[in-house]
């Protein structure tokens, strides 16, 4: 079995259910690259649906006046899913780009957990052409929908005003303007999205406040050694 050894350079731990986390522009080692995780979304099934949607946004600082980047072929994105509540991954979904395509693998039970990962090519899930000017999606024979490409940044934040408020020398620290200015308006991120039947993920033991079963899930990026 062919495997590619990688190591984790960045991770964000999040609980699933309709949950959003933002972590725009990280440390110098990952900022400005597709190893930089900006947002992670996990949407629990709606009424009448038995699918879960995962969305990973990376490389958040793609502002209109900056050169647009691309997915790094040395970076593996992993969606980790905990089924039994111990905060250790029981299922893993992987995504890695090659020659204009995004390849997905999983969900599979990893042979080892923690910081080191291997691309599990024996667990191919599907692939999709990386979108550019128009959105391209693919649906596999087992009902998994896939997407990869640029999307407008959903993060709303007045970054300029934030710096003015928190700066030690700021003359006006009265707070944010209402409604404020969205610094990220018109900016792009690189997005990886998939909608997957829960039957492929396994049965979670955790429930949300409504008593609905939910997956505890987090995302990591991994760079090839």
Beta strands, then each sheet from edge to edge (+ up, - down):
strand 1: 5-15
strand 2: 19-22
strand 3: 37-43
strand 4: 51-62
strand 5: 75-82
strand 6: 91-98
strand 7: 101-108
strand 8: 116-118
strand 9: 124-129
strand 10: 137-139
strand 11: 145-152
strand 12: 188-197
strand 13: 216-224
sheet 1: 8+ 1- 13+ 5- 6+ 7- 9+
sheet 2: 2+ 3- 4+ 12- 11+ 10-
end
